[in-house]
Amino acid sequence: MTSKVELYIYDLSRGMAASISPMLIGKRIDGIWHTSIVVYEREYFFGSGGVESCTPFSLHCISAEFISPISNGSTALGSPLEVILLGHTQVPYSVFFDYLNGLSESTYAGHNYKLLTHNCNVFSNDIAQFLCGASIPKHILDLPNEILQTRLTPLIEGFVSKLEQSARPLAEERTPSGREGSPDFEALNSEVEATRYHSFILQEKRKTLAEKQAKRERKREKKRKKLLKQGQTLPPELEVYVSVQDMADTETVNGATESQLPSEQALQMEEDERREEEERKKAREPPIVYRDTLDIRVEFDALVGLIDGKLSPEEQTSLEELHKYMLEDEGSWALGDSFLLFVGRLLNDASLPTEVKVRTLNVLGLAALKDDVILLLHQDRRDHIIMNYAYEVDRISPEEQESLALFIANMFENLSSSEWLMYISEWTYNNQTISNIRVTTKVGVHSLLSDRPALQDRGTAIIHNLACKEVKTVVFDDVAVELTMALLQFFNSKPSEEHLFRSMKALSKFVQVSRQEVPQLIQMIGPDPKTFKGTSPRIDELIDEISSKIR
């Protein structure tokens, strides 16, 4: 019986090497390569912990109705950049396992690991030759020493450390702990998630209806009092209301507890919830949003004029739903299940002019300021229409980029939508493993480093808002280095005081979140934040905070 032998290739820099290598060593390096061998349905690699293994990414690919086709990989690096079939082996698993055990206690013991000379790639090559007589690609084995001997070495060590934390030592292989996920279990979880979502929508609909009912009853009471004051006869519908109200008044006089109508009780509960939300908002760092930049009536009317006569009946219905939501102040529950398909068509249909996309994004940017926009976002949990489009920020027109950046910045207005931007759950798009946090980061970095003033302004807002979110450290582990690199590069563009403040504010947060890698980057690449001392008192204060974290 033969077993397939594959080489998994990862870029430890996640694309950063290609962008920063010219600045550091004067030439472009496509990646800092990490490899592993996948055989017998396990992934094996070598690091400072010795020979380690985990479930390969391919075995995490699960299809279900409510989840994306590709789920998370096992290692901190997610899916491999490339998979190469090296051949097939007839070596029995028991023989291979004994061979690995021997290596893990000798040549490939943890203390023998050397980042530059005796690393994962050397291990992968030896294992490939043992199993099927093949070698891994020469360009990986010959990774230029100049990139490994630069000031990036500590940074690479950090990436390797994260990778090792997600794997399990070979010694644990025969007695795996925990329970492997099954397709049935994943499908059940997805159904539970969908049920919770629909329950949430129903709850929001009830709240909105209750609020409308309470408003109607208050208007009716106001009208009743006005007619009584004028000595006029009450119409039948107001007489019924008087009867109910008189009963409540009588109970109060007799010492009973004053009652509320069910709609008023619901409204009171909603007010309590909103008050709690407002208190949480006040306690946080205020986000930078663009509330007065656009006029919703201007944007919506322009969009309607551009797509008039180009919509299907279903799309026309979605446009009417958008009007109710944005101009008639209906709740987001008014948006139907096919609304995001309508948005997707407007954003991705190449036959439509660029201005359609710009106006669509502008309307979405204003929708992001509404406190119930999270319902719209939850509709996108499976198809990722909005975030897949946003991931292509570097390929769309400059006008679209500016509107997209405004949309992302405004999403930080509400706690729920800003948390949505930070989701780390991954899916695959165009053979790339992405997540909300990575898409948000990409839009922020691209905007920050743009040469268009409006886009640059919105980039500083996005990264400021990202940094000021109170989230668990794990959320920023994957993007703090990329964001820091962008900020350091941005400092060389002589930013304005406002932009410098936003950037320094973000950097002061990142040195607290990533206490080792970010300070190392600042020292290695620069510029030293102290060079901006004297710009303004508020910036000086931030520079002192950053400097205290740099050794």
Secondary structure, 3 states (H helix, E strand, C coil): CCEEEEEEEEECCCCHHHHHHHHHHCCCCCCCEEEEEEECCEEEEEECCEEEEECCHHHHCCCECCECCCCCCCCCCCCCCEEEEEEEECCCHHHHHHHHHHHHCCCCCHHHCECCCECHHHHHHHHHHHHHCCCCCHHHHCCCHHHHCCCCHHHHHHHHHHHHHCCEEHHHCCCCCCCCCCHHHHHHHHHHHHHHHHHHHHHHHHHHHHHHHHHHHHHHHHHHHHHHHCCCCCCHHHHHHHHHHHHHHHHHHCCCCCCCCHHHHHHHHHHHHHHHHHHHHHHCCCCCCCCCCCCHHHHHHHHHHHHCCCCCHHHHHHHHHHHHHHCCCCCHHHCCCCHHHHHHHHHHCCCCCHHHHHHHHHHHHHHCCCCCHHHHHHHCCCCCHHHHHHHCHHHCCHHHHHHHHHHHHHHHHCHHHHHHHCCCCEEEECCEEEEHHHHHHHHHHHHHCCCCHHHHHHHHHHHHHHHCCCCCHHHHHCCHHHHHHHHHHHHCCCCCHHHHHHHHHHHHHHHHHCCCHHHHHHHHHCCCHHHHCCCCHHHHHHHHHHHCCCC
